[in-house]
Amino acid sequence: MALMITDDCINCDVCEPECPNEAIFEGEEIYEIESSKCTECVGHYDEPQCQLVCPVDCIPLDPNKAETQEELQAKYEKLTA
């Protein structure tokens, strides 16, 4: 399941550099996550780094982008091939 950034985002810019897949980008109003690049840090770390550094806890799982651990691993392998 990809992550998403909610409207609670304060645009603090701490999440973007933490993303190993460069899935986080500055949107028109708040930061956003490109779901096709988000692996929840599978393949890189044990837990999503953006969630760890977010000071307002505004990066939940996106319920519309459900993926298994195997699918996230396959996405990671495709992105790093």
C-alpha positions in Angstrom: 0.0 0.0 0.0 1.4 3.3 -1.0 1.5 6.2 1.5 -0.3 9.5 1.1 0.2 13.0 2.6 -2.9 14.5 4.2 -4.0 18.2 4.3 -2.4 18.4 7.7 0.9 18.8 6.0 2.8 21.9 7.1 5.2 21.9 4.1 8.2 21.5 6.5 10.3 19.7 3.8 11.7 17.0 6.1 10.0 14.1 4.3 11.2 14.7 0.7 14.9 14.1 1.2 14.2 11.0 3.3 12.5 9.1 0.4 14.9 6.6 -1.2 12.6 6.3 -4.2 12.2 10.0 -4.8 8.4 9.5 -4.6 7.7 12.7 -2.6 7.5 16.0 -4.4 6.2 19.5 -3.7 2.6 19.8 -4.9 0.6 22.9 -5.5 -0.4 23.2 -1.9 1.3 20.5 0.1 3.8 17.7 -0.5 2.5 14.7 -2.4 3.6 11.1 -2.9 3.8 9.5 -6.4 2.2 6.1 -5.6 3.9 4.4 -8.5 7.3 5.1 -6.8 6.3 4.5 -3.2 7.3 1.2 -1.7 6.9 2.2 1.9 10.7 1.9 2.0 10.5 -1.8 1.4 13.9 -2.8 0.0 15.6 0.1 1.7 14.5 0.3 5.3 12.3 -1.6 7.8 9.8 1.2 8.1 8.8 4.3 6.0 11.3 7.0 6.7 9.0 9.8 5.8 6.6 8.7 8.6 9.5 8.7 11.1 10.5 12.2 10.4 7.1 13.9 9.9 6.5 16.2 12.8 2.7 16.4 12.4 2.1 12.6 11.6 0.3 13.3 8.3 1.6 10.4 6.2 -0.8 7.5 6.6 -1.3 4.5 4.3 -3.4 5.3 1.3 -6.5 3.0 1.5 -7.1 3.4 -2.2 -3.6 2.0 -3.1 -3.6 -1.4 -1.3 -0.4 -3.5 -2.0 1.0 -6.6 -0.4 4.6 -6.8 0.9 5.4 -9.0 -2.2 4.0 -6.3 -4.5 6.0 -3.6 -2.7 9.1 -5.7 -3.1 8.5 -6.2 -6.8 7.9 -2.5 -7.2 11.2 -1.8 -5.4 13.1 -4.3 -7.6 11.6 -2.7 -10.8 12.5 0.8 -9.6 16.1 -0.2 -8.8 16.8 -2.4 -11.8 
